[in-house]
Amino acid sequence: GVTEGYNGTIFAYGQTGSGKSFTMQGIADPSAQKGVIPRAFEHIFESVQCAENTKFLLRASYLEIYNEDIRDLLGADTKQKLE
């Protein structure tokens, strides 16, 4: 649906140490162990590349909410808490 103009969200929730980060990020090699994020990005960018006469605006955020603190994991300072 995101390639048809709908917003998309992937939400990982669970106990500390349960594998959320690995599931989301994975590892690059072997490619069978890539996570949800790289797989989703590949799919989106392949769809954009194949589309004709269509403009896309892609925006991604990667946030961590822990003990009621929010951090931007794609920001310059991943230790900085957001308001």
Secondary structure, 3 states (H helix, E strand, C coil): CHHHCCCCCCCCCCCCCCCHHHHHHECCCCHHHECHHHHHHHHHHHHHHHCCCCCCCCCCCCEEEECCEEEECCCCCCCCEEC
